[in-house]
């Protein structure tokens, strides 16, 4: 009914309203003149490219792909980000990350092995 851009616009607006009371002091204390334009562009890229556009693409994909494919992509994002951070030396692999990755793969496996309503109907069984 609503476009992904409209949904994201309002989602980000409401989220901002919710976190401003908790972060106002910290944001007000930032010395903005001391932050380089490069750093601001990098933050902007993360907010716009890594969040806003990613959510738009996920919402658009939900219209075209099966929900399991979209959810697998969504759950793989933190794994890919953690792996890249470890490779670049920005993060450290820990047992907690290993367990989290294993749980994500286990969840994806369970979802891909489950049968849909159409599968049950094809087999002539009821849910």
Secondary structure, 3 states (H helix, E strand, C coil): CCCHHHHHHHHHHHHHHHHHHHHHHHHHCCCHHHCCHHHHHHHHHHHHHHHHHHHHHHHHHHHHCCHHHHHHHHHHHHHHHHHHHHHCCCCCCCHHHHHHHHHHHHHHHHHHHCCCHHHHHHHCCCC
